[in-house]
Structure formats: structure tokens, C-alpha cells
Amino acid sequence: MVSEREVIDACPTELFIGGKWRAAEGDKILAVEDPATGSTLCEVADASPADGVAALDAAVGAQAEWAATAPRDRGEILRRTYELMTEQADDLALLMTLEMGKPVAESKAEIAYAGEFFRWFAEEAVRIDGGYQVAPNGKGRFLVMRQPVGPCLLITPWNFPAAMGARKIGPAVAAGCTMVMKPAAQTPLSMLKLAELMTEAGLPAGVLNVVTTSDSGGVMEPLIRDGRARKLSFTGSTQVGRKLLEQASDQVLRTSMELGGNAPLLVFADADLDKAVDGAMLAKMRNGGEACTAANRIYVQSAVMDEFATRLSERMGALKVGRGTEDGIDVGPLIDAKQRDKVKDLVDDAVGRGARVLTGATVAAGNGYFYAPTVLADVPKAARLQKEEIFGPVAPLTAFETEEEAVAMANDTEYGLVSYLFTSDLSRALRVSERLETGMIGLNQGIVSNPAAPFGGVKQSGLGREGGSTGIDEYLEIKYVAINVD
């Protein structure tokens, strides 16, 4: 078995620009931290704005030739990337756990999930279609074609360091777009390794360029305003997304925004409680709660609240917290001290306003950024965590009486990414699903993410969709040709 040190040493640490690995301007470096210990894993190149421009230069230079590459060839590169990820899943999972903290089993599941985006879009590459139509008056013809939008700027978060990149790179490659990718400063290693694998799979120089940096705004804003990039795709907070949309408006860039969430999970009295508790554990604790799809507000009909709360508390309290590389660990650390302190502050605020602690609500001692899985009951509406995304292992419970009340509470947020609904009544399932103001719904299940399905939200949770048969549309422009037929 490969050791932790061997996995780190085998990972590239330089910028990837124009098909070559290179140091950052001035040899500036960025430390990558192990969130389970607080120690430095390694150092990677810390890009400057000039490095960002060089990456865009490479993407622009490669665009025409890449767009002209046969769709089958683009698809085969994605397929080979999927196969390489599958073959090296153990090493890739360990690398991810070291930089992000989640248990190795969860990291391995993410590697499989990320790989499926490459497999899915390998098949979509050869299905880009168009249209041919007789004009209504019969005197002309309409020819419709779909072509790559052009060089893309991609910005990904730290919580799913492989999957969020794959969800953007897969359709961009399939469509014939070149890219500048900026991964999160906390988790650059998974993306650097992915760039290496894609090169091995045959991706030409300049198609994917990766810049790691501690100065995201300083590096990316000039590229957004440059005028040569034609697409911006971002996954992250709504606050940052708003700023990026303002910047993108200068050049009227195509944008895809997968932003914050505040997911409600509704449990009705007629629900199968075994399924509801299992679903709540999945919806809440996937990735240790550090997910935009995490159940942030759990509303339970009062008739079953006590039983549900007892079962959920027992399950949450039994989870084993520790370093993700150790056997038997269920929950790893939060990503950094700032995130751990935010979770603590949200819990303290709720308790200070009257919420009851059923389990957890403690910061673990030691150097890592651990927080105990927590269940809170009787959480008041005024608590901050009813409005703010928790991004941690905290399940706030609130009782409701009627369907109307449940839907009103669920929709009482500026966000609209995903919601979860547990009921055995088909009519209620349809009624409530239609009324919930979210882009996705988990009906009697606690997970919605699937590469073959369109992922995205409404309201201030984002714009556009990633994955599914519509995912490639975000990277294609429609061109219409009018033909006169004499």
C-alpha cells in the first residue's frame, strides 16, 4: 500500500500552463494544510495575476484547434480519464483525504462520482446536435448548429475538490472548449493530479490550464474582464457569486453559478421513519455536512418529532470523529479553523436563543479542526442557523403542525438549491414537490447528486445546470443560418 508521503510526493505542485509544469512568478509558494492536524502537507505554486494571464493566453491559443478536434476524439480522452481515475482510485482518495479531511471511504466515493462525469460527457461529446427546418412560408430553410462557446474560466470550491472540477471540465472538453481552472487554495492537490491524469489520457497542451493561488480575486478578476474568455463557471458562496456576476457583466460572459444552499428537510407524520432517519443522516452528514446540498433545516411534524429526534440523536452521537485516514472514522475535521469557529458560533447562537442540545455541540481538543456531530431541538426561527448555511455536522430540528406551515417554513429563505421530503402519501408528495422553491428535491431519499441528472438551484442558489443531458448546453452557443431556396 502506498504511504501518505508517497502520495503527496507523487502529486505535481507547480502551475500547469500550456501543457507544461512551471513555477509561479517569483517562485512564490502556498502551503497546503492537513485539517486533521494543522500541519503543512506540502507547498504548491502561488500564482500571480501575470501567471493567470499566461494561462488564459494558453487557453486562447489552443481554442481553435481544440474546437476542430473530432467529437469522438474528445470523448475518448474523457473516457480514458475515467479509466485512469478508476485504476488509481485508492491513491486519489488518500490524496483528497489528506488535503480536505473527509474519511477515505467518502473520498473514494467522490473519486467514483467525479469519474462518472467524465464517463457521462464522453458519451455526450458525440451527441451534440443541431436542426434543419423549412421556413413557415416555404421559401427558405433554417439551419441550426451548436458550437463551443470558447475559452472558459472555471472556479471550484474546497469541499468536493475532484467532483466539482470534473463537473465543469467534463462538459467543457466534450463541447470543445479550452479552460483556465482555479481550484480552492485549501485543496489544490486533487486538481493538479487530475490535470496530470488528463494529460496522460491525451488531452492536448493548452486545453486545460490550472493555476493555484492564494489571491483568487487578484488572479481571476483580470481574466474575467479581459474579453477573450467567453464563459465563467463558479461553484461557491452566493456572496462571491454576486461579485463574479458583476465582473462578468463587463464582457457579457456566459455564466454558470452553483451557489449557496439552505436546504430544508421535511418529515411528515405518515413517513417511513426508518427511511426518514436514514435519509436525514445522508442529507446532513455527507461530507461531514460541508456540502451545499446538506440538510440545513430539519422540519418534523410534531406527532413524530420525539421519536425522530431520539433516533437521529442516537445515530449522530454514535458517529466516530477523527483523522480521515484512520480505520473506522465516520466524520473527519472541518476544513479550517475559520469554518470550525463559524459552526461553533452558529450553535452557540441557537442555544443562547433557547435551542436544546440533544447530542454534541462541542469542539474537540487537539490541533485539528474537529466539531462533534450535533443535534439541536426546539430551534427558534430567530436563530442564525435557520438563515445561514451551516457547512458542518449540525442538525437543527423544528416542529410543524400542518402541510401549509411546513412549506412556508421551507420556502422562507433566499436560497433554493435542494430540499428533501419524506412522506408515504403520493398526493402530498406531488403537492409539496410542486410548491417547494428549489431546483432539486430528494423524495424519500437523502441524496440527489447524479452525473446523469441536471444539478442546480433557483433564487440565489445559482444560474444554469451542471450534469445530465443539459449540462453540455452551458458550454455551447447556438448559431442559426438562414438559407434562401429559389
N, C-alpha and C positions, 0 to 999 in steps of 0.2 A: 504493500500500500504506500502511495506517495505521501510524504510528510508535508506538514503545513509550510515549512520553509521551502521545500522543493516547489510547491505550487506557487508560492509568492515569487520565487526566483525565476520561474519559467514564464512569468507574465511580463509583457512589454511595459515599459514605464515612460516612453517618450511620446511625443506627438506623432500622429500618423497623418501625413500630408503628401498628397500626390503619389501615394504608393510607397513612401519611404518613412522610416522612423527617424525622428530628428529631435534634438534638444530644443527647449524653449529659448526665446530671445534672452540673452544674458545668462543662460543656464539656470534660470530661476526654477525652483522646485517647490512642490506641495506635499506635505506629509499626509499619509493615509493612516487613519487611526483604527485600531481594533476596539469597537464599542463595548466589548465584553471585559476589557482590561484597562482601557485608556492608554495603552501603549501604541507606539508607532509600528505599523507593519512594514512600510516601505515608503519611498518618496517617488513621486511622478513629476513629469514636466508641468510647469505652471505657465500656461500660455499668456502672452501679451496681446494687446489689440493688433499688433503687426503680425503675430502668428495667426490670428483669426483671419486677417485679410489674405494671408498666404494660402490658408485652407480654402477660402472662397475662390481665390484665383484658380486653384487646382480643380475645384468642382466645376467652375465655369468653363475651364479649358477642356474638360472631359465630357461636357454635356452633349455636344452634337454627335460625337462618335458613339456614345453610350445609347442615346436615343435611337440611333440607327441599328443597334445590335438586335439580332433576331429575338423575338419574344421567347422562343424555345430555349435559346442560349441563356437568356436572363433567368428563365425558370430553372434551368439545370444548375446554375450557380446557387440559387436558393435551396434547391433540393440537396446539393452536396453539403451546404452549410448545415442543414437539418441533420444530415447523416453524421457529420463531424461532431456536432453538439451531442448527439445521442451516444456516439462512441466515447466521448470524453466527459460524459455527464458527471461522473464522480469527482473528477478534478475541478470542473467548473463549479460544481456545487460547493466544494470546500472553499474555493476562492471567494465565492459570494458570501458564504457564512463568515469568513474572516473579516471582510470589509464591511458587511452590513449587520451581522449579528444573529440572524434567524437560524433556527436549528437546521442541521444539514439535510434532514428529510424534507423540510419545506423548501430549502434551496434547490434540492434535486427536482422537486415538483415544479418549481419555477423554470428550471432549465428545460424540462419537458414541455411546459407551457410556451416558453419562448420559441423553442424549436418548432412547435406546431404552427406558429405564424409563418415561418419560412416554408414549411411544407404546404400550408394553405395557399400562400401567394405564389409559390412555384407553379401551382395549378391555375391560378388566376391570370398569370402573365400571358398565357396563350388564349385567354378568353376575352381580351379587350375587343369590343365590337364597335360597330357604327350603324349607319342606316342608309336606306335608299328609298325615296318616296316620290311618287308622281304629284306634281303641284295640283292643288284643287281645281284649277282651270284647265288642266291637261296640257298646258303649253310649255311646261318646264319640269325639271327634276331637282330634287333636293338630295344632296349627298352630305351625310354627317359622319365625321370622323372624330376619334378621340386620340389626343396626342399628349406626351408628357408635359407637365406644367413647367418643368425646368429645374434649375438648382434649388435645393431645399435646405432650410435651416431647421435642425431638429434639436430640441432641448428636453432632456429626460430627468426624472427625479431619482432619489436615492432608495426608495422603498422597494422597487422591483427593478434592480439595475440591469438585468438582461431582458426581461419581458417587455418593459416599456420601450426599450430600444428596438427590439425585434418587431414590435407592433408598428413602428414607423418605418424602419429600414426595409422590411419585407415588401410592403406595397410600393415604396419608392423605387426599389430595384425592379420589381415586376413591371412598373409603369414606364421605366426608362429614365428616371430622374437621378441626378447626382446629389450628393449631400455633404453638409458640414454638420457633424454631430457633436454636441457638447453635453457630456454626462455630468451628473452632480459631483461636486467636489468631494463629498464624503465617500462616494463609491465609484471611482473611475476604473477600477481594475477589470471588472466584468466586461465593460465596453471595449477596453483596449484588447482584451483577449478575444473578444468577438471579432474585432477588426482583423486580427491575425488569422482567425479561422476562415473568415470570408476571403481573405487573400489566398489562403491555401485552397479554397474552393474554386478559385479562378476569377474573382472579382477584379476587373481592370483597375489600374492606378488612377486615382483621382475621383473615382465614383463615390467612395466613402472616405471621408476625412474626419479624424477625431481630434478635438482639441480639449484638453483637460485644463481647468483653470480655477483659481480661487476668486477671480474677478469676472463673474458671469456677465454682469451688466456692461462692464468696460469692454469686454471682448465681443459680445453679441450685438449690442446696440448699433455699432457702426456697420455691421454686416446687414442688419435689418434695414437700415436706412440707406444702404449702398446703392440699391437699384438693380443689381444684377441677379440677386436671389429672387425667386418668384413665389416662394411658398415658405410659411413658417408653421411648424407643428410643435406644440408645447404641452407637456404634462406637468402639473404642479399646482400651486395655490392660486385661488381666484385673485388675490391681491396682486401677485406678479403677473398673472394673465392679463389683467386690466392694463398694466403698464406696457406689456408687449403689444397689445392691440392698438394702443395709442401710437407706439413707434411704427407698427406695421402700416398704419393708415397713411403715412407719408408716401409710401410707394404702392399703396393699394395691394398689398400682398395677399395671396390666398392664405387663410389661416385655419388651423385645426387646434382647438383648445379643449383639453381634458382637464378640468379644474377641480375645485374642492367639492366635498360632499358633506352631507349631514343626514345620513340615511336613517329613516325610521324603520322599525321592525314591529309589525302589528301581530299580536296573538289574540285571536278571538276564543271565546269560551268553548266553541264547538271544534276547535283544532285538536288534532292528534298531538298530545303534549310530548310524547317521545320524539316525534318529528320536529316539533317546535323547539325543544331544548337542543336537539342535535343541530338544527338549522341555526339557532341563535349562537351556538358555540362556533360554527363555521363562519357565520356572518360577522361575528365580533372578533374572533381570535385568529383568523387567517392573517399571517404576517405579524402576529402579536398585536393586532389592532392598528398597525401602521399601514392602513390602506384607505384610499378614498372611498372604497365600497364598504368599509366597515360599518356595522350597525352602530350608529352613534346615539340613537334614542330608541329605547325599547318600551313599547306601549302594550300593556296586557289588560285584558278585560278583567274587571275586579273579581268576578266569580272564580277565576282560576289563578289569580295573582299569587296567593300564598304558596300554592303547590309549585307553580312555575318558578317563583323566586327561590324556594328551597332547593329544587332540583338544579337550577342554574348555579346557585352558590356552591353547592356540593361539587359540581363539575369544575367550576372555576378555581375553587380552593384546593382541588386535588392536582392542579397542573404544577409540574416541576419547572422551576425557573433556574436558568444557569447559562453557562457558555455553550453556544450552539454546536460546538464541535464535540461535546461530551455525550455519551450514551444516555438515552432516557430523558433528554431535555425536551420539554414541550414549548417553553417560551424563552426566547433569548432577550438580550438587552434592547433598550430603545437606542436610537441611532446616535445620540449625543446628549451631553448634559443639558443643553437648552431644551430639547424635547422632553427629557425626563422631568425637568423642573416645570415645564408647561403642564404636563399631565398632573403633577402633584398640586399645582396651583388650582387647576380646574376641580379636582376632587376636594381640596380644602374649601374652595368657594361653595361647592354644593353642600358639603357637610355643615358649613357655617350658616347656611340658609335653611337647614332642617333635614337634609337627607340622612338616612340611616345607613351605616356601613354593615353589610351582611358578610363580607369577606374582603380581605386585602387592605388597600388604602395605606400601604407602607412602602417606603423607599428601602431597597436592600442595601446593606452595608457593603463596603468594598470599593474597588476602583472602577468597576463597570457601571453602566447606566441602566440598572435594573429597577423595575417597578412591579410590585406584586399584582397578579390578576385580581380585579376588584369588581364587586357588585354593590351598587347603591340602590336603596329602596326609597320610595316617597320623595323622589327628586322634584323639587318645585320648578314651576315654569320660569322663574327668575334666575335660576342657576345658569352660569355662563356656559356649561357644557350642553345645555339644551339648544344653544345657538352656535357655539363654536365647535369646529372639528376637533375631536379629542386626539386622534392618532396615537392611541395607546390602549392597554388591556383593561379598559374600564367600561362596565355595562351599567348604565343608569336605567332604573325601572320606574315607570309611571303608570298608574292605573287609569282605565277609562271605563265608561258605562255603556255608551251607545256607539253604533257604527258612525253616525254623524260626527260625534266627538272625536273618534279615533282619526277619521280622515282629516278633520280640521287641524288637529294637532300635528299630524304627519306633514301636512302642506304648509304649516306655519314656519317657513324658512325661505331664505333667498336661494337656497341650493335645490337642485333637482337631478341628482345623478342616478341613484338607485333606491328602491325601497323593497322591503320584504313583507310578505303577507302569509299568515298561517290560518287556514280555515278549512273545514270539511264541507262547507256549503258552496256549491258551484255558482249559484246565483250571486251570493255575496262576493265570491272571488272575482267574478266578472264586473260587478258594480264597482267594487273598491279599486280594482286594477284600472278601470277607465277613469276614475276620479283622482287617483294619485298623480301628483305633478312631478314625475320623474321619467327619465329616459329609459330606464330598465326596471324590471320587477322580478324578484325571486318569489314564485308562488309555491309555497310549501317546500322551499329549499333555501339554503343559506349561501348559495354561490351562484353568480350569474356569468362570470367571465368565461368566454369560449372563443377561440380564434375564428370560428366559423359563424359567429354572431356579431351584429353591429353594437359596439360598445360606445356609450356616450350619454350625455345628460342634456337637460333643459335648464332654463333660467340661468343662474350664474354658475352653473356647473359645467358650462362649456358650449362649444360650437363644433359641429361635424361629428362623424362617426369613424371609429377605427375597428378593423376586423370585419369579417363577413364579406358577402359579395359586394357591399357598398364601400368597403374600406379602400379599395383601389381608386374609387372615384375622386377621392380627395387629392390625388396626385395626377389627375388627368384634366386637360382642357377640352372643351367641345368646339370643333370647327365645322362651320356649315358652308358648303359650296353650292351656289345657285347655278344651274345649268340650263341654258336655253336650248330647246329642241325644236328645230324648224319643221 
